[in-house]
């Protein structure tokens, strides 16, 4: 697989009913709402978030994953 092609620009996928895009710092509240819910995260390897700063840090980590050609995480 040619990673140059995949990581050239963050893929933006859109249909009539769905938009998948790069997460932004402004998404921190939404990420926190999901990842702080113990019922939703009970099968994760990590504990549920307890502070909004964890969501901000997670978005930054996902961003680095793309910038370093390791992963893509859509929101």
TILO-302191 format. One line per 2 residues: their letters; for each residue x, y, z of C-alpha. Coordinates in Angstrom, 3 decimals. Example, Ala and Ser with C-alpha at 12.3 -4.5 7.8 and 13.67 -1.06 7.14 Angstrom:
! TILO-302191
as = 12.300,-4.500,7.800; 13.670,-1.060,7.140
***
This chain:
! TILO-302191
xx = 0.000,0.000,0.000; 1.295,3.442,-0.876
xx = 1.089,5.492,2.325; 1.991,8.673,0.466
xx = -1.440,8.519,-1.120; -3.385,7.665,2.053
xx = -1.787,10.329,4.249; -1.549,13.113,1.662
xx = -4.690,14.820,2.990; -7.121,13.739,5.666
xx = -9.954,11.846,3.952; -13.323,13.579,4.184
xx = -16.168,11.188,3.460; -19.672,12.468,2.934
xx = -22.973,10.966,1.906; -26.478,12.343,2.032
xx = -26.870,11.262,5.677; -23.318,10.943,7.009
xx = -20.190,13.067,7.280; -16.881,11.568,8.420
xx = -14.198,14.182,8.986; -11.101,14.960,10.990
xx = -11.836,15.701,14.628; -11.225,19.278,15.761
xx = -10.521,20.795,19.185; -14.106,22.070,19.148
xx = -15.248,18.411,19.234; -13.801,17.911,22.727
xx = -17.153,18.208,24.508; -18.718,15.565,22.262
xx = -15.746,13.217,22.628; -15.877,13.717,26.391
xx = -19.618,12.984,26.488; -18.993,9.640,24.818
xx = -15.740,8.577,26.468; -16.803,9.623,29.979
xx = -19.844,7.323,29.894; -18.903,4.202,31.862
xx = -21.593,2.141,30.154; -20.177,3.007,26.723
xx = -16.550,2.482,27.706; -16.872,-0.635,29.848
xx = -15.327,-2.822,27.128; -12.479,-0.413,26.359
xx = -8.932,-1.015,27.531; -8.942,2.389,29.289
xx = -10.989,3.919,32.065; -13.782,6.357,31.278
xx = -12.685,9.983,31.038; -13.203,12.139,34.112
xx = -12.008,15.502,32.761; -12.589,17.412,29.522
xx = -8.800,17.807,29.196; -8.582,14.066,28.520
xx = -10.818,14.498,25.480; -8.672,17.377,24.235
xx = -5.538,15.279,24.727; -7.141,12.322,22.924
xx = -8.057,14.470,19.916; -4.464,15.714,19.792
xx = -3.178,12.128,19.952; -5.473,11.052,17.112
xx = -4.253,14.071,15.140; -0.629,13.060,15.701
xx = -1.481,9.533,14.579; -2.494,10.887,11.196
xx = 0.380,13.373,10.960; 2.839,10.560,11.720
xx = 1.201,8.236,9.157; 0.042,5.732,11.804
xx = -3.758,6.003,11.874; -6.907,7.774,10.801
xx = -9.665,8.547,13.305; -12.810,10.147,11.981
x = -15.481,12.073,13.827
***
